[in-house]
Amino acid sequence: MNMQFLCLGYLEAVKMDARPKDEIEAVMKECSPHLDNFYNSGQVIVDAGLASESKCLRRENGRVKVVDGPFIETKEMIGSAFLIEARDMEEAIQIASLHPTVQIDAGEQFGWGIEIRPIHYFKIRE
């Protein structure tokens, strides 16, 4: 039985923002053939880019408080998320390694990386 894995794509926004827009557009165009290979694996459930805007809900003094993000003090930010199916972590690594995040040479200078986490469901909508 296959498991599902949440994969988070990281980047260093400061480094990407410092480059000319046309350079970034050229790098992003390099992603297409890698995305085709990734999607053709048949094991990608969803792939999504994430906006930099974020909110956090926290309970403080008996009330729900809304806080503007980002929340983690780090040079990296989450730029994408995708959900894949795989037999185990080893196969999840093989599938995730098809993603442009780790296939495009230019991604190295922008701090691109992928975090892979197995999903353990509390409840699935019926």
Solvent accessible surface area in square Angstrom, and as a share of the most:
residue,aa,sasa,rsa
1,M,227,1.01
2,N,67,0.34
3,M,73,0.33
4,Q,44,0.20
5,F,1,0.00
6,L,64,0.32
7,C,0,0.00
8,L,24,0.12
9,G,3,0.03
10,Y,47,0.18
11,L,34,0.17
12,E,16,0.07
13,A,26,0.20
14,V,119,0.68
15,K,95,0.40
16,M,26,0.12
17,D,116,0.60
18,A,79,0.61
19,R,105,0.38
20,P,72,0.45
21,K,156,0.66
22,D,103,0.53
23,E,49,0.22
24,I,31,0.15
25,E,84,0.38
26,A,56,0.43
27,V,9,0.05
28,M,96,0.43
29,K,156,0.66
30,E,87,0.39
31,C,10,0.06
32,S,64,0.41
33,P,78,0.49
34,H,47,0.21
35,L,46,0.23
36,D,81,0.42
37,N,85,0.43
38,F,0,0.00
39,Y,96,0.37
40,N,122,0.63
41,S,38,0.25
42,G,68,0.66
43,Q,41,0.18
44,V,32,0.18
45,I,80,0.41
46,V,81,0.46
47,D,44,0.23
48,A,46,0.36
49,G,66,0.64
50,L,81,0.40
51,A,84,0.65
52,S,80,0.52
53,E,136,0.61
54,S,43,0.28
55,K,114,0.48
56,C,26,0.16
57,L,123,0.61
58,R,129,0.47
59,R,172,0.63
60,E,73,0.33
61,N,157,0.80
62,G,50,0.48
63,R,187,0.68
64,V,96,0.55
65,K,98,0.41
66,V,92,0.53
67,V,48,0.28
68,D,97,0.50
69,G,22,0.22
70,P,113,0.71
71,F,76,0.32
72,I,131,0.67
73,E,171,0.77
74,T,75,0.44
75,K,143,0.61
76,E,67,0.30
77,M,55,0.25
78,I,61,0.31
79,G,16,0.15
80,S,21,0.13
81,A,19,0.15
82,F,1,0.01
83,L,31,0.16
84,I,0,0.00
85,E,62,0.28
86,A,0,0.00
87,R,156,0.57
88,D,65,0.33
89,M,71,0.32
90,E,118,0.53
91,E,20,0.09
92,A,0,0.00
93,I,78,0.40
94,Q,118,0.52
95,I,8,0.04
96,A,3,0.02
97,S,44,0.29
98,L,63,0.31
99,H,15,0.07
100,P,3,0.02
101,T,15,0.09
102,V,76,0.44
103,Q,78,0.35
104,I,9,0.04
105,D,128,0.66
106,A,18,0.14
107,G,1,0.01
108,E,154,0.69
109,Q,92,0.41
110,F,2,0.01
111,G,19,0.18
112,W,38,0.13
113,G,22,0.21
114,I,40,0.20
115,E,50,0.22
116,I,36,0.18
117,R,134,0.49
118,P,50,0.31
119,I,44,0.22
120,H,140,0.63
121,Y,106,0.40
122,F,211,0.88
123,K,160,0.68
124,I,113,0.57
125,R,223,0.81
126,E,198,0.89
